[in-house]
Amino acid sequence: MTRPHLDTVFFQRIAAGDQTAFAVLVSQYSKIVYSVAYRLTRSVPLSEEIVQDVFLKIWLKRTMLVDVVNFPAFLHTVSTNMIYSALRQQQRDVLSISATDLEERPPAVNATEEVVQDREYAGLLEKAIRRLPERQQQTYILIKKEGMKRDAAAAAMNISPETVKSNLEQAMKNIRAFCLANLDILMIIICLAF
């Protein structure tokens, strides 16, 4: 399959919420984002998560696509920012910075809008997690929040590792669907905050 003709009409369709056009864009560019993410992170799960986050961010900001002159450059910038953000987060997790350490450090240089968006996104994610069926919720929390490996989570839940994998995949689909369904509301909330 060849790359879609990236013209104004194509991006106008996406900006208008055309999920089929967006799916074409994702299918054509997700491998590129994944390969860059993997080259920098050397982590399959993290790279897959970055791909999802990049295209989720693009979907959220889809109305801006009609103004993008060079989509590959735009995608590279969004991807690189997301990759470095994920790497910074991973480093913070590894270092396990305590709350007192955070209080002693100067505040991070973040725009107010980004801080509000981060809080809103986190709230939306928490709401999506709470709506999951019990087993999916438990699996998601053990693996994504507590950092357990699949086998350890399987042992803790007294189920097979394949069931854990299936539960996590379904949880991620449900979370993604919930977030996409509620993002328009979230964007209105963020815009009203300013």
N, C-alpha and C positions, 0 to 999 in steps of 0.2 A: 504494500500500500504506500502510495506516495504521500508526502506531507501536504496538508491542506493549503490551498492558496490563502495566504495570510493577508487578506485585504480588509478594507474598512467594513464591508458587509459582514464578513465572517465574525469580526470582533463585535459588531453591533448586535449580531444574533446572540453572542455570549452575554454581552452587557444587558440584553433584554431578558436574560434568564434561560436561553435555549440550552437545555442540558445535553441534547444530542451533539450540538456543536462543541460544547465544552468537553464532552466525552471523547470526541475526535482529537481535540487539542491535547488532552491528557494522554491518550493512547500514543500519540505521535511524539510526545516530549518526555514522558515519564522515565523512559530508559536513559535518556541523557542526564536527567536530574539524578537518577539512581547511581549512575556510573561516577558522576562527580562526587556525590555524597559518599559512596563507598571508597573511592580513592582517598578521600580525606579522613574518613572515620574508621575504615576497616571493620565495620560492623554491619552485618546484614540487617538485623532488626532496626538499628538506629537509622540506617539508610532508607529502609522501607517507610519508617515513620516520618522521616524528613520529606520524602516524596509526597506523602499524604498531606503533610503540613504545608508544603509549598503550593500544591494545587488547591488546598482549602483556602489559603490566603489569597490566591489569585481569584478564586470564585467569590470570596468576600469583597474583593476590590474590583470585580469584573467591570463595573461601569467605567473605570479608568482605562480599560483596554482600548477603547476607541481613540485615545490620545497617544497610544504607544506607537512610536515610529519603527522601532527595531525590536520585535518581540524576542528573538533569541538573546539579545543583550539584556532586555528587561528580565527574562527568565533567569539568566545567569546571575544577575544582581540579587533577585529575590532568593534564588537557591543558595548562593554564597552566604547571604545574611542569615538564612535559616540554618545552614550547616554550622556556621560559627557560633550562632546562638545555642544550638544543640550541644556543640562541643564545650562551650562555656558552662552550660547547665550540667553536663556530664562531669566536668571538672569540679564544679561546686558540690555535686553529689558525692564524688570520691573523697573530697577533702572534708566532707561532713562539717561544715562551718556551723558552730553553735550560735545561738541567738545572741549571746553576749559578744561574740566576735563581730557579729553584724552591727551591733549598736556602736562599737568602737570605730568602725570604718566609716569614712565619709559616704554620704548617700550616692548611689549610682547616678550617672548623668542620663536621665531618661526624660523624654518629653512627657508632659502631663497627659497628653492624649494616649501615649503608649502605655502608661501606667494604668489608666482607666480601662483601656482595651484589654490589657493583660488580666485585670481583675474580673472584667466582664466575661472574658473567655474562660477563665478558671471557674467562675460561678456556673457558666453554661455547661462546662465539662462535668462539674460535680453533680449538677442536676441530671445530666444524661446518665452518669454512673448510678445514681440512686434509683433511676427508673429501670435499670437492668434486672432481669430475673436473678434470683438469689445466687445460683451457681456461677453465672456469667460475672456478676458483680464481685463475688469472692475471688474468682480466677483473675479478673482484671486487677483487683487490689493487690493480691499476692505477687503477681508478676510485674505490673507496671509501677505500682507505688512502693511495694516493699522490695522489689528487685530480685525476687526468687527466680531460680531456674525452673524450667518446666518439670523436671523430675522431682524437685523439692516441693513444688506446689502440688504435684500429683500425690505425693506421700502425705502432705499436710491435709489434703482434701479426701484422701483415701479413694482416688480414682486413677485411671490410667493416664500416662503422659499424652496419649493421643486425644483423650477426652478433654484434657486441659487445653491442648492446642485448638481443638474444635470450639470449646467454650470461649477462648480468647478471641479467635477469629470472628465468632458471632457477636461477641461483646463489642469489638471494634466496629463492625458493620452497624450495629444498633446505635452506638455512640455517634458515629459519623452521620447516620441518617437523622438522628435527633438534632444534632448540631446544625446540619444543613437546613432542616425544617424550621429551626428557630433563629437562624442568623439574621434574617431580615428584621426581626423584632430587636435583636441585639444591636444591630447597626442603628436603629432608630433611637434606642436608649443611649448609645454612645454619642450620637449627634446631638441629642437633647441635653447631654451633660455639658456641652460647650455653648 
